[in-house]
Every structure is written in structure tokens, then in C-alpha cells.
Amino acid sequence: MLISRATEAFAVHLEKVRRLSPATVRAYRNDLRGLAEVTGDIELADIDLEHLREWLWHATKRGDERSTVARRTSSARTFFRWAHEEDLVPVDPSLRLVAPKRGRSLPHVATADALREVLDRLEQRAQDGDPVALRDHAVLEVLYGSGIRVSELCGLDVDDLDLDRGTVRVLGKGAKERVVPFGAPANRALGAYLTRARPALAARGSGPGPALFLGIRGGRMGARAVYDLVTREVGPTLGSSAVGPHTLRHSAATHLLDGGADLRAVQELLGHASLGTTQIYTHVSSERLAAAYRLAHPRA
């Protein structure tokens, strides 16, 4: 079987059996298509360790980040483990493939004051009753107030929302469902959006549909639109255009830990499968604490 055909079979396995998200399946497929390009799409059974090393060398020579090369190494290992289990290859050539060590990069975090400034400005703009302004305010309040992923936000339906309890039901990675709380500002923004903005946006489309957040044409709001919103509204305040919805997720997690929240509670809130993934935010909080100490302590 050619690498390209095996890649498509593997993608079906990831989607149907392992039930991974479309974005994760797409990342695997893109990585393995690169392997097919470098090797000339030869038979999968003919791939050996040198082929894999050459593929990663090409990526390094092209200037790809170490994290990208490490991800491709992981993709190859997962792919060939599956191929060996399916008897598509006699041996797993990726067993001795070594990934480059990743440098630890801490997520970008906005201060609570900076985000308060952004959200207050959006709330003031929404006072005029413009449907898009009301929606934008609600979107950013929910992203920061709950810490959910952009994919989870875009997948929300109206029935997932419980304003009385201040919670939202989200479908996370691996099709795992969890209930996430949000605060009073997000609750108020959502109430205003549902009564004053969503009906007007729904009227622009072919039908109301179940989606909670709607785009300007009445359909479900997409991830690209949310990215553009965050970049436009949050970026200038932080002095950077390299921000996105994950900046609000990182900020929510860090501010929770700064406020004394339990690490496992934050893990549950964010939907992390591993506590180790959540622990990166303790490093962020430690660095913020150290910075505050250096600025304020007379013996710093």
C-alpha cells in the first residue's frame, strides 16, 4: 500500500475509531502527506528509519520550529504503530526515531486589568444595541469567563446554555463532554445577546438553527471570525497582533491560579486530559510572582 493510501486509511481510523477532532486528524494527515512527498510516495512497507530521518531533516533545513519537527516525529510514531498493528508493515521503522527536545515556551497571558479594559470598551460599544457589537462582547466574555477553546465556543448550541446556573455544556477533545461555569459579566452579556442580538442575526440567514453564536450572515460563527475578533480587539491593548482566542484561555487559567484555585479544578475546567498540561500555568504564575517581587520588594 502506498503511503498516501495508508495515510487516508489512518485518517479514517483516527476519525471513526479514536474519534479525534477534525483539526487533529487534519494535522496528522498534513504531516504524513509531507512524508509521502519527500519519499516519492513509495510503498509503506519499504519505509525504513533513514527515510524518516531524511523527512525530518528536510523539515529542519526548511526552517521549521523544533516543536513542529517534534510533532511530526510523534505523528510518525503513531502512524507506524497503527500500521504495524494492521500488518501493513513487517516492523515499525519509527521505534528508533528520536524527536528534538522542545524548548519550554510559556503561553502569552494578558493581565486582568488589560482584559477588563477590553471588555469594558466592548460593553460600552454594545450599549447602542448593534447586534454584532452585542455578539462580540458576549463572545469575549465567554472565552475569558469560562476558558473554553475556540472550537468549543463555535460548536455551542443555544440548548447548551444554562443562564440560571451560569454554566455551559461543551464538547471537548476526544468528544468528551463537560459542564463549565462562567461568571456574572458573561451571564449578563449572554442575556443581552440572546434577547437583543441573536434574533436579528438569525433573520439574516435561511433559518434560526441551533447555533448559539451567529455570524453576520445568520449562520454559525466560525473559528476564523473569532480569531479576527480577538486579534482586532485584544491585540492593540496588549501591544501585539500575535494573540488569539487561546490568549484568553491562558489568561483565565493563570488568573484562576493566581486567585488560589486548585490545580485539579483548573484542569477540569479547561478539559485537560493530563494534569501535566495544566501545570504549565503554575510556571506562568510563578514568573508573574517573581516579577512582582523584583518590582516591589526592597531586598529584591
Secondary structure as the mmCIF struct_conf table of DSSP 4:
data_model
#
loop_
_struct_conf.conf_type_id
_struct_conf.id
_struct_conf.beg_label_comp_id
_struct_conf.beg_label_asym_id
_struct_conf.beg_label_seq_id
_struct_conf.end_label_comp_id
_struct_conf.end_label_asym_id
_struct_conf.end_label_seq_id
STRN STRN1 LEU A 2 LEU A 2
HELX_RH_AL_P HELX_RH_AL_P1 ILE A 3 LYS A 16
TURN_TY1_P TURN_TY1_P1 VAL A 17 VAL A 17
BEND BEND1 ARG A 18 ARG A 18
HELX_RH_AL_P HELX_RH_AL_P2 PRO A 22 THR A 39
TURN_TY1_P TURN_TY1_P2 GLY A 40 GLY A 40
BEND BEND2 ASP A 41 ASP A 41
STRN STRN2 GLU A 43 GLU A 43
HELX_RH_3T_P HELX_RH_3T_P1 LEU A 44 ASP A 46
HELX_RH_AL_P HELX_RH_AL_P3 LEU A 49 ARG A 62
TURN_TY1_P TURN_TY1_P3 GLY A 63 GLY A 63
HELX_RH_AL_P HELX_RH_AL_P4 ARG A 66 GLU A 85
TURN_TY1_P TURN_TY1_P4 GLU A 86 ASP A 87
BEND BEND3 LEU A 88 VAL A 91
TURN_TY1_P TURN_TY1_P5 PRO A 93 ARG A 96
HELX_LH_PP_P HELX_LH_PP_P1 ALA A 99 ARG A 104
HELX_LH_PP_P HELX_LH_PP_P2 LEU A 106 HIS A 108
HELX_RH_AL_P HELX_RH_AL_P5 ALA A 112 ALA A 126
TURN_TY1_P TURN_TY1_P6 GLN A 127 ASP A 128
HELX_RH_AL_P HELX_RH_AL_P6 PRO A 131 SER A 146
HELX_RH_AL_P HELX_RH_AL_P7 VAL A 150 CYS A 154
TURN_TY1_P TURN_TY1_P7 GLY A 155 GLY A 155
STRN STRN3 ASP A 157 ASP A 157
HELX_RH_3T_P HELX_RH_3T_P2 VAL A 158 ASP A 160
STRN STRN4 LEU A 161 ASP A 162
TURN_TY1_P TURN_TY1_P8 LEU A 163 GLY A 166
STRN STRN5 THR A 167 LEU A 171
HELX_RH_3T_P HELX_RH_3T_P3 LYS A 173 ALA A 175
STRN STRN6 GLU A 177 PRO A 181
HELX_RH_AL_P HELX_RH_AL_P8 ALA A 184 ARG A 196
TURN_TY1_P TURN_TY1_P9 ALA A 197 ALA A 197
HELX_RH_AL_P HELX_RH_AL_P9 ARG A 198 ALA A 202
TURN_TY1_P TURN_TY1_P10 ALA A 203 ARG A 204
BEND BEND4 GLY A 205 SER A 206
BEND BEND5 PRO A 210 PRO A 210
STRN STRN7 ALA A 211 ALA A 211
BEND BEND6 LEU A 212 PHE A 213
STRN STRN8 LEU A 214 LEU A 214
TURN_TY1_P TURN_TY1_P11 ILE A 216 ARG A 217
BEND BEND7 GLY A 218 GLY A 219
STRN STRN9 ARG A 220 ARG A 220
HELX_LH_PP_P HELX_LH_PP_P3 MET A 221 GLY A 222
HELX_RH_AL_P HELX_RH_AL_P10 ALA A 223 GLU A 233
TURN_TY1_P TURN_TY1_P12 VAL A 234 VAL A 234
HELX_RH_AL_P HELX_RH_AL_P11 GLY A 235 LEU A 238
TURN_TY1_P TURN_TY1_P13 GLY A 239 GLY A 239
BEND BEND8 SER A 241 SER A 241
HELX_RH_AL_P HELX_RH_AL_P12 PRO A 245 ASP A 258
TURN_TY1_P TURN_TY1_P14 GLY A 259 GLY A 260
HELX_RH_AL_P HELX_RH_AL_P13 LEU A 263 LEU A 270
TURN_TY1_P TURN_TY1_P15 GLY A 271 GLY A 271
BEND BEND9 ALA A 273 SER A 274
HELX_RH_AL_P HELX_RH_AL_P14 LEU A 275 THR A 278
TURN_TY1_P TURN_TY1_P16 GLN A 279 GLN A 279
HELX_RH_AL_P HELX_RH_AL_P15 ILE A 280 ALA A 296
TURN_TY1_P TURN_TY1_P17 PRO A 298 ARG A 299
#
